Amino acid sequence: MNTIAKLTSAIVCGLFIGLSSTRSIAEPTGEELTPQQAAAASQAQVSPQDIAPLVSKPLYEFTEAEVDLYLQYLQAFEPDLRRRIVHLARKNLGQPYDLYLLGEMPFEHYDPQPIYCLGKSDCLVFSEHTYAMALAHDWPSFMSLLQRIRYRDGHIGVATRNHYTEADWNPSNRWLVEDITAKIGGERVVPFRQRIDRSAFLKKRYKLQVEIPVEQHDDVYLPFEAIDLARQHLAEGDFVNIVRGKPDPAAEKNSTFGGSAWVGHVGMIVFGADEQGNRQVNLIHSAKPQVREESIDQYIVHSTDNLAKLDAEGKARLLGFKFLRLQANPLNQLKQLDGPDAPQLTLPKGGQAVFR
């Protein structure tokens, strides 16, 4: 019989932080909810007094208990998944950027970072936390979904973490997003090939000896010059892969990715408005120094202002994008993979992990 790990506490910077069982966490602040917000709080059976100060508070300043309450409220306030993603992503605007934030502590020692982080993010941590929170209805479901997103088949461990976005993360999360790059790009897509040596990567990065067959990964991206082909096909909440590398396929291969092109950054699509009030496709993402929202055109401009210099020096630069469509009902898709009790999570040495 599998051992069930009931994880009643969470790890933050090496400390165990337990969630309070009481639902009332806020002192009166004088802030008031709109009738719609108050109705949502009532529907979620959470105190309006607790929700009121959270409405204007940046998400990256929330405590774990506040996240628990807010996710319950948000499911009632915003029933549309895409709108919840946009809501949560924008609520994290200004979140400080940092790299290499997450690991497997306390389950493994190879990467002693915690399994979640609320106060800071890198591009992938930001996207994963946003998707998991938008799908979740409380703290335990957020933690469960976050680990299901981070690990192949929900098997927690550094060797099964989705390290390579294009070769690991995208296919492992096919229940969440679907690659539509080839569909929208047609003849304009550019193929690229990688030689993924996970064993060498794990040995170099984590001093972990594990035998994993080398994979030849074939993929495509839409060159940034053809971005107009994508605009009308994109929807809020879609996942964006930014492909970087060297335009010459014969160029020296990157030692980590085994190719001349790779996914080096990620973010999500949201809609804004230009100066004339027309709909504008924006990218919301975590990059130095903090989470920001900008038009995808602005991103292209500041990422390509020195292409000639980078090419002359043989350095990596922006090549294009991969676009992944958010599934219509990800949780139903996940149940088809994991069964009715999805998500299913497995500990490194076996046994089921359950967050409560």
C-alpha positions in Angstrom: 0.0 0.0 0.0 1.3 3.4 -0.9 2.3 5.8 1.9 0.2 9.0 1.8 2.1 12.1 2.8 -0.4 14.6 4.2 1.4 17.9 3.8 -0.3 20.2 6.2 2.6 22.7 6.2 4.5 24.5 3.5 8.2 25.3 3.0 9.3 28.9 2.7 13.0 29.6 2.7 13.7 26.5 4.7 11.0 27.3 7.3 7.8 25.3 8.0 4.8 27.5 7.9 1.4 26.0 8.9 -1.9 27.4 7.7 -4.2 28.6 10.4 -7.5 26.7 10.6 -9.4 29.9 11.4 -11.1 31.7 8.5 -10.9 35.2 10.0 -7.4 36.7 9.4 -7.9 40.4 8.9 -8.4 43.3 11.2 -10.9 46.0 10.1 -9.2 48.3 7.5 -12.0 50.6 6.4 -11.9 49.2 2.9 -15.3 48.2 1.4 -16.2 45.7 -1.2 -18.5 46.4 -4.1 -21.8 44.6 -4.1 -20.5 42.1 -6.6 -17.4 41.4 -4.5 -19.4 41.1 -1.3 -21.8 38.6 -3.0 -18.8 36.5 -4.2 -17.4 36.5 -0.7 -20.7 35.4 0.7 -21.0 32.7 -2.0 -17.5 31.4 -1.1 -18.4 31.5 2.6 -15.5 33.7 3.5 -15.7 36.9 5.5 -16.0 40.2 3.5 -13.8 41.7 6.3 -11.0 39.3 5.3 -11.4 39.8 1.6 -11.6 43.6 1.6 -7.9 44.4 2.3 -6.8 41.7 -0.2 -8.6 43.2 -3.2 -6.0 46.0 -3.5 -3.0 44.2 -2.0 -0.3 42.9 -4.4 -0.5 39.1 -4.7 3.3 38.8 -4.0 2.7 40.3 -0.5 0.1 37.7 0.4 0.6 35.2 3.2 -0.3 31.5 2.6 -3.5 31.9 4.6 -4.4 34.9 2.5 -3.9 33.0 -0.7 -6.1 30.3 0.7 -9.0 32.7 1.3 -8.5 34.7 -1.9 -8.6 31.7 -4.1 -11.9 30.6 -2.6 -13.3 34.1 -3.2 -11.9 34.4 -6.7 -13.6 31.2 -7.9 -16.9 32.8 -7.0 -16.0 36.3 -8.2 -14.6 35.4 -11.6 -15.9 32.0 -12.9 -14.1 32.3 -16.2 -10.7 30.7 -16.2 -9.1 33.0 -18.7 -10.2 36.1 -16.7 -8.9 34.5 -13.5 -5.5 34.1 -15.1 -5.4 37.7 -16.3 -6.6 38.9 -12.8 -3.9 37.0 -11.0 -1.2 37.8 -13.4 -1.9 41.5 -13.2 -2.3 41.3 -9.4 1.4 40.2 -9.4 2.7 43.2 -11.5 5.7 44.5 -9.8 6.7 41.2 -8.2 10.5 41.2 -7.8 12.4 39.0 -10.2 14.9 36.3 -9.0 16.3 33.2 -10.7 16.5 29.6 -9.5 13.8 29.9 -6.8 12.3 26.5 -6.6 13.6 23.0 -5.8 12.4 19.8 -4.1 13.0 20.5 -0.4 12.0 18.7 1.8 11.5 15.7 -0.5 15.0 15.7 -2.0 18.4 17.4 -1.2 19.8 17.9 -4.8 18.1 21.3 -5.1 17.4 22.6 -1.6 15.0 25.4 -2.7 11.4 25.2 -1.6 8.5 23.9 -3.7 6.8 27.2 -4.1 7.5 30.9 -3.8 5.0 33.8 -3.3 7.3 36.8 -2.9 9.5 36.5 -6.0 9.5 34.9 -9.4 11.4 34.1 -12.6 9.5 33.7 -15.9 8.5 30.1 -15.4 7.8 30.4 -11.7 5.5 33.3 -12.4 3.6 31.4 -15.2 3.3 28.2 -13.2 2.0 29.9 -10.1 -0.5 31.9 -12.1 -1.9 28.9 -13.9 -2.0 26.8 -10.7 -3.8 29.5 -8.7 -6.3 30.2 -11.5 -7.2 26.5 -11.5 -7.3 26.1 -7.8 -10.1 26.8 -5.3 -7.9 27.0 -2.1 -4.3 26.6 -0.9 -4.2 22.8 -0.9 -5.5 22.6 -4.5 -3.1 25.3 -5.6 -0.1 23.4 -4.1 -1.3 20.1 -5.7 -1.8 21.7 -9.1 1.5 23.6 -9.0 3.4 20.3 -8.4 1.5 18.6 -11.2 2.5 21.4 -13.5 6.1 21.4 -12.5 6.8 17.6 -12.7 6.3 15.0 -15.4 3.2 13.0 -14.6 3.2 14.6 -11.2 6.2 12.6 -10.0 8.1 15.0 -7.6 11.8 14.9 -8.1 14.6 16.8 -9.7 15.1 14.1 -12.4 11.4 14.4 -13.3 11.1 18.2 -13.1 10.1 19.8 -16.4 13.6 21.4 -17.0 13.3 21.9 -20.8 10.3 24.0 -21.7 9.9 22.8 -25.3 10.9 19.2 -24.6 9.5 18.7 -21.1 7.1 21.4 -19.9 5.0 21.7 -23.0 4.3 18.0 -23.7 4.0 17.2 -19.9 1.3 19.9 -19.6 -0.7 19.0 -22.7 -3.7 18.8 -20.5 -3.2 22.6 -19.8 -2.0 24.0 -23.1 -1.8 22.9 -26.7 0.9 24.0 -29.1 -0.7 26.0 -32.0 2.5 27.4 -33.5 2.5 25.3 -36.7 -1.3 25.9 -37.1 -1.1 29.7 -37.0 2.3 30.0 -38.7 1.8 27.7 -41.7 4.7 28.0 -44.1 6.4 30.7 -42.1 7.4 28.5 -39.2 11.0 27.7 -38.8 12.1 24.2 -37.7 14.8 23.6 -35.1 16.4 20.5 -33.7 17.9 19.8 -30.3 19.9 17.0 -28.8 18.5 16.8 -25.2 20.9 15.0 -22.9 19.1 15.1 -19.5 21.6 12.8 -17.9 24.5 15.2 -18.6 22.4 18.1 -17.5 21.5 16.5 -14.1 25.0 15.4 -13.5 26.5 18.9 -14.2 23.8 20.9 -12.4 22.9 18.7 -9.5 25.7 16.1 -9.3 23.0 13.4 -9.8 23.8 10.2 -11.7 20.8 8.9 -13.6 20.5 7.2 -16.9 18.1 8.8 -19.3 18.2 8.2 -23.1 19.4 11.2 -25.1 16.4 12.7 -27.0 16.4 14.3 -30.4 13.7 16.9 -30.2 12.3 18.5 -33.3 10.2 21.7 -33.0 9.1 24.9 -34.8 8.9 28.5 -34.0 7.2 31.5 -35.6 9.9 34.1 -36.5 9.3 37.5 -34.8 9.1 39.2 -38.2 5.9 37.2 -38.8 4.1 38.1 -35.6 1.2 39.6 -37.5 0.1 36.0 -38.4 -0.5 35.2 -34.8 -2.4 38.3 -33.5 -5.9 37.2 -34.5 -5.4 33.7 -33.2 -4.3 34.5 -29.7 -6.5 34.5 -26.6 -5.9 35.7 -23.0 -4.2 33.2 -20.9 -2.3 31.5 -23.7 1.2 30.5 -23.0 4.1 32.1 -24.9 7.5 30.6 -25.4 10.2 33.1 -26.5 12.7 31.3 -28.7 16.3 32.5 -28.6 19.5 31.4 -30.3 21.5 31.9 -33.4 19.8 32.3 -36.8 22.4 30.1 -38.5 21.4 26.4 -37.9 25.1 25.5 -38.5 26.2 27.8 -35.7 27.9 26.3 -32.6 25.4 24.3 -30.5 24.3 25.4 -27.1 25.8 23.0 -24.5 22.6 22.7 -22.5 20.1 22.5 -25.3 22.2 20.7 -27.9 21.0 23.1 -30.7 21.2 26.6 -32.1 17.7 27.5 -31.0 15.9 27.0 -27.7 13.1 28.4 -25.5 14.8 30.9 -23.2 11.9 32.8 -21.7 8.1 32.4 -21.2 5.1 34.5 -20.4 1.4 34.8 -21.0 -0.9 36.6 -23.4 -3.3 39.4 -22.1 -5.1 42.0 -24.0 -4.7 45.7 -23.6 -5.4 48.8 -25.7 -3.2 51.0 -27.8 -3.3 54.8 -27.8 -6.3 54.8 -30.1 -8.2 52.4 -27.9 -7.8 49.4 -30.3 -7.2 45.9 -28.8 -3.5 45.2 -28.3 -1.8 41.9 -27.8 0.3 42.2 -24.6 2.9 39.9 -23.0 2.9 39.7 -19.2 6.0 38.1 -17.9 8.6 38.1 -15.1 12.0 39.5 -16.1 14.6 41.8 -14.4 13.8 43.7 -12.3 10.1 42.7 -11.9 6.9 41.3 -13.4 5.7 43.7 -16.2 3.1 44.0 -18.9 4.0 45.3 -22.3 2.8 44.9 -25.9 4.3 42.1 -27.8 5.5 44.7 -30.3 7.3 46.6 -27.6 9.0 43.4 -26.5 10.2 42.7 -30.0 11.5 46.2 -30.5 13.7 46.2 -27.3 14.8 42.6 -27.9 16.0 43.3 -31.5 17.6 46.8 -31.3 21.1 45.3 -31.5 20.7 42.3 -33.7 23.6 43.2 -36.0 26.0 43.5 -33.1 24.8 40.2 -31.5 25.0 38.3 -34.8 28.5 39.7 -35.5 29.6 38.5 -32.1 28.0 35.1 -32.5 25.7 35.6 -29.5 22.2 34.3 -28.9 19.3 36.7 -29.6 15.5 36.7 -30.2 14.5 34.4 -33.0 10.7 34.1 -32.5 7.9 32.6 -30.6 5.9 29.5 -29.8 2.3 29.9 -28.9 0.3 27.4 -26.8 -3.5 27.7 -26.5 -5.0 27.3 -23.0 -7.2 24.3 -23.0 -11.0 25.0 -22.7 -11.3 22.8 -19.6 -7.9 21.8 -18.3 -9.1 20.0 -15.2 -11.3 17.7 -17.2 -8.3 17.1 -19.5 -6.2 16.3 -16.4 -8.8 13.8 -15.1 -8.5 11.9 -18.4 -4.8 11.4 -17.5 -4.9 11.0 -13.7 -8.4 9.7 -13.1 -11.2 11.3 -11.1 -9.0 12.2 -8.2 -6.7 14.3 -10.2 -4.1 15.6 -9.7 -2.1 12.6 -8.8 1.2 13.3 -7.2 4.0 10.8 -6.4 6.9 11.3 -3.9 10.5 10.7 -5.1 10.7 7.3 -3.3 7.1 6.3 -4.1 3.9 6.9 -2.3 1.2 9.4 -2.9 1.6 13.1 -1.9 -1.6 14.8 -0.7 -1.7 18.4 0.3 -4.3 19.2 3.0 
